[in-house]
Amino acid sequence: MSLDPAGANSKANTSGNAAERRAALGLLAHSAAPDAPVLRGAVAWLLLAAGLEALGPVLGKALIDGHLLPHLGQRVPVDLPAELLQIGGLLAGALLA
């Protein structure tokens, strides 16, 4: 009696499952090939929307700090590329999670 919960053929099952996954992904890629231009356009629009969504808080912070409340405290220079990178990283993490 084996204590292996996957059974005696666990390595054979794993390689079989991997082959089935590769075959399924190949079938999916083959089926989606006619719509590849539409999919590329959809991904491009999604990336643009994500970038604009990340840009909003940065521009809002710059507006508040630089124009609405410039007399409060020190004026902190806005490092737009670094802040966009940070907000974009947070957005990418949320999208990939």
Secondary structure, 3 states (H helix, E strand, C coil): CCCCCCCCCHHHHHHHHHHHHHHHHHHHHHHHHHHHHHHHHHHHHHHHHHHHHHHHHHHHHHHHHHHHCCCCCCCCCCCHHHHHHHHHHHHHHHHHC
